[in-house]
Amino acid sequence: MLGKSVGPRGRWLTWLPLFCVLASCAHNVGQDDKTGPDGKEKGAKALTFENNEAKDKGIVTYPGGDRTDWKLIEVPDKKIGTLELQLQWTPPRPGLQLAFDVFDEWNGEIVQSKKTSKKRSKSRVRNATIDNAKGKYFIRIYAVDRGDAGTYKLTVDFKESAAGPIYDPLKLDISNPPRLADIPEVEVGCDESTFDPKIPACKKICPESGAPPGWKACEGKCPKPPDITIEACWATMPCPTPPQEKIKSCTIDKFPDCDLKNPSTPTNVGNPKCKTQNFPPFTGRVIKNDLQGSDVLITISGGATQGITKAWRAQVMRGDSDVPLPSGDVFVIRVDKNQTLGRVHLTTDQLSANPNVKFTPPPRS
């Protein structure tokens, strides 16, 4: 409520900017965060009758944290009659709704203001009637929904009658008035154009761009621009430079010719053209031998730099000729960068006399 020094027009001009601002962020404000003393029953403002009529004005705003105003009205002593209550309000924008309910002095609910329809009405008036009214009544005026607000005028008319009370108030169970429930927040939707990782509804959306790294909804999908580290992009992304065989658009014509003279050159790595061409044989020399049982372990010059792999065939040559030495087949154990380790069924004397080892690549399909 406003103090006596501020008139109705001043009150409306004071609250209007607040309505406009808070209406857009109503979900951030609790219904009682900014309420005054009359926001609770014990702080209800007492109204007085003049010529059997009582009036009051005020403001309630759910977005502003002042959802409820309480009023106290007392039927003249030793009189019984009918109370006609009417609530009129002016909202900051069309369609906003106010309502009221009435409790007796023992907190028993007497009546609720009449609803116009199930849908939100354009009506700005609500009424209620209390027959056989006697004693004190508490009136709760409130904003109906989370975004509702308005300046209101409450009018209470009393018409005396000879009818007595239709119930014995001493036999009523006394309970506290029910608290108005918080209106659930409206869940914000999400699509690719409104994507925001902070919005819960966006957890199932994979946008074309802007998704955080590892975003679950984007698993198995290629982002824009494509990322070569994501397998889903391999089927659709353009061929990079240098080309890579795993990229579908990298057809064989996009790869350079295989450099057969330099097997270890980077252009040969992953080059499909090198799968159909044979590298030339390579002849190395035994630079070390170690007797191991009936076999000899030999270290041969030449390795991965020359393109040699464990799939290559190795044979000890007779002298300086190109003729294999009988029983001179070498079992390749390990290929290092510039050396190869193998095992042979020859003697150390035979190896000293025949130190050359010829490596031949496997045939290409």
N, C-alpha and C positions, 0 to 999 in steps of 0.2 A: 504493500500500500504506500501511497504518497502522503506527505505531511499536509497540514491544513494550508500552508503558505503557497502551495502550488495548485492552480486550478486545473480543471479537466483538460482544457486545450494545451496547457503547459505540460501536463503529464504525457499526453500523446506525442507531442513534439520531442520530448525527452527520450521516450522509448522507441520511437519509430526507427532511428538508425540501428539501434540494438537489435530490433526484430530482423531487419534486413541482413545484418551480418550473421547473427546466430542461426538463422533459419538454414543456412548452407552447411553448418557444422554441428547440427543438433546432436548427433551421435557422440559428441565429445563432452557433453555437459550433462551431469546428473540432474534429475528433476527438482531436487531440493538444494542444489549447491549455492544458490544466491537468494534463498527465500528469507523473508523478514519474520518478525514474531508471529504475524497472523498466518504463517505457513503451517502452523500446528494448531490443534484444537484448543489447547490451553491459552493460546494467544489470540483467540478469536475476537474480532472487533464487535463491540456491542452496538446494535442499532436501536433507535428509539422511534416510537410511533408518534406522529403528528396528524391529528384528524384521521386516526386509524390507518395511516400509511407510513411506511418506513422505506427510505431509499439510501443507496450507497453506490459509489463508483470505485473502480480499481483497474488493475492490469494483472493478467496472468500470462506467463510465457514459458512453455517447456524448453525451447532452445536457450532462454536466458537463465534457466536454473531456478525459476520461481513459478512452478507449475500450479500451486494451490494457494487460495485465500480462504480463511475461515471467518464466518460471521455468526454473531449470537443475537437471536431475537427472542423476546419474552412477551407472551400474551399478557395483557393487563390483568392485574391481580383479581382473582375470584370471577374471572370471565371465561366463557367457552365460546368458540365460534369456528369460522372457516378462515384458513390462511390461503391466499392466492399469491403464488410466487411467480415472478417473471424475470428472466435473464435476457437482456439484449446486449449485443456486443458488436464492435467494429474491428475486423481483423486487418493486419497490415497488408494482406493480399487476399483475394477471393478464395473461398472454400475452406478456410481455417475454422475449426470448431471448438466451442466451449460448452460446458455442461455443469450441472450441480446436482447434489443429493443432500438429503436432510436427515439429521439424527436427533433423537430426543435427548434429554439431559442425562439419561442412563446409557447413552451410546447405542441405543437400538435404532437401526435404520428404519425411517418412516416412509420415505418416498424418494424416487429418482426423477429428474426432469425427463420429459417425454422426448424420445428419439423420433426424428422425422421419417427416417427410412434406413435400410441397410447400407445404402450408398452414402457417401459424404454429400450432404445437402448444401444448397446455397443459402438456406434459411439462417438467419442470425437471431432467432428468438427461441427460447425454450421456456416451458411452463410446468408448474406442478401445483397440486391442491392438497391441503391437509384438512380433513374434516374433524370436527370435535377437538379442535386444537386447544391445548391448555398448558401453561407452564413455559419452560424454556426449550428452544430448539437451536441446534447448531447447523449451519448451512455451509457446505463445502463447495466452493466454485473452483473449477479446474480446467486446464487445457486438455482436450481429449487425447490427442495423439502426439508423437514425438516432435513434430514440426509445428504444432498449433500454438497460437498466441492471439491476444486481442485485448482491447480496452472494453470494459463492460459496465453496464448499469443494472443493478438489482433493485427490483421493486417488490415490496411485501404489503399486501392489503389484508386487513382484518375485518371480518363481518361477524358481529356477535350473534349468538343463537342461544336458545334455552337448552339445547341438547347437552347431556352429560357425557363423560368419557365412556368409551365402549370397552375399556379394559381397565384392570386394576394395575397401575404401574408398580405397585409394591410386589407383585408376583412375577415381574419380568426378570429374566436373567440379564445381568449387566455384563457387557463385553466392550472391548475397545472397538472403535470403527475400523473397518478394513482399510489397509493401506493401498493406495493406487499402485498397480503393478507397473514396472518399467516397460515401455514399449520396445520390443526387440528391434535391434538395428537391422536396416535393410541391407542384405548382402550385395556388395558391388560386383557386377558382372565383369567379364573379361573376354577380349578377342585379340587378334593379332594387331589391330590398330590401336588398342588401348592397353597393350601389354605393360604390366608393372610387376616385377617379381615380388613386391611387398603385398600385392592383393592375393588373398587365398585362392580365389577362383582362377587365377592365372597359373596355378601349379600344373594344370593339365594342358596348357597352351604352349606351343613351340613357335615363336615368331620367326619371321624371315631374318631378322637381325636383332641384336640387343639382349639375347639370352645370356645369363651368366655362365661361366665355364662349368661343365658337368651338369647342366640343367636336365633333370630327369625326363621331362616331356620331349626333349630333343634327341634322346638316345635313338640311334639308327637313322637319323635324318641328317642331310647335308646342309650346313648353314650357308648363308650368303655374306661375304664371298666364300667359296669352298675352301676347305682345309684338307690338305693332302694327308694329314695324320688321321683323318676320320675315314674309315673304310666305306661308309655310305656315299662318299664323294667320288670314289674311284670310277663308278659307272657313268657319271654325268659330267665331271669336270673336264676342262680342256687340257690338252697335253702340255705339261710344263717343260721348261728347259733347265737341265738336260732331260730328255724323255725318260720315263720309267715304265717298265714292262707291266706293272700292276694297273696302270691307268688305261682304261678301255680305249680312249681316243688316241693313245700312243700306238698307232699301227706301225708295222715293221719298216715302212718307208720313212718314218720320222727318225729312225736311229742311224747313226753314222756307220760307215763300213768298219768291219772288225779289223783291228790292227794285228795281223798275224806275226809281225816281227817283234812286237812288244806286248806279249801276252798279259802283263800286269797293268797296262795303261788303264786309267779310269774309264775311258770310253768303252772298254770291253766288259766292264762289270755290269751285269744285268742286261747285256746287249743280246737280243734274240738272234741277231745275225751271226754271233759267235757260236751259237749252238749248232749251226749247219756247216761250219767250216773247221778244218783241222789246222791246229797250230803245228809248226814244223818240229821235228824231233830235236832233242837237246842232248848233248853228250857232256857229262861231267866226269870228274876224277875222284877216286877214292883218296880221301885226305886223312882218314883215320880208320883203324880196325881194332876190334876187341874180340878175343876168343870167348865164346860162351857155349860151353859143352861141345857138341859136335858141329855147332854153327859159328859163324863169325858175324858180329854186328859191325856194319861199315857206315861211315859218314861220308857223304858224297857232296861235292860242290854243286850248287844249283838247287833252287827251290821254288817257292811261290812267285818270286820275281820273274822267273822264266815261264810262269804259267803252269808249273807242275802241280798235280794233285795226286791223292792216293789212288785215283782211278787210272793213272798213267802206268804203262808197263815199263819195267826197268830190267836191263840185261847187261851182264859183264861182257865186254867185247874182247876178242882174241887180239892181243898186242895192240897195234895201232890200226888194225883193219876194221871193217864194218861187219865182221862175221861174229855172231854170238859164240861165246865159249860154252861148250857142253856143260850142262848143270849150272849154268851161270845166271839163271833167273833170280832176280832180287825181289824179296817180299818187302814192300814199302811199309814201314811202321809209322813214320811221322814226317810231315813236310813243314819245314820252317821257312823263313823268308828267303834265305840264301843257301840253305843246306837241307839235305834229305837223309833220314836215318833208315837203313834197311838191314835185312838179314839174308845171308847166302849160305849154301852148302858147299863152300870151297875152303881151301886152306889159306893161311896167311901168305904162304909162298906163292900160291897161284895168283892171289890178289896183287902181290908185289910185282909179278911178271905181267899182269894184265890189269892195269889200274883204271881203264876207261869203262864208264857205265853209260849206256845209251837209254834215254827216256823217250818213249813213243806215246803220244796222246791216244785216247780211245777213239774209235771211228765215230763220226757224227751221223745222226740219222737224217 
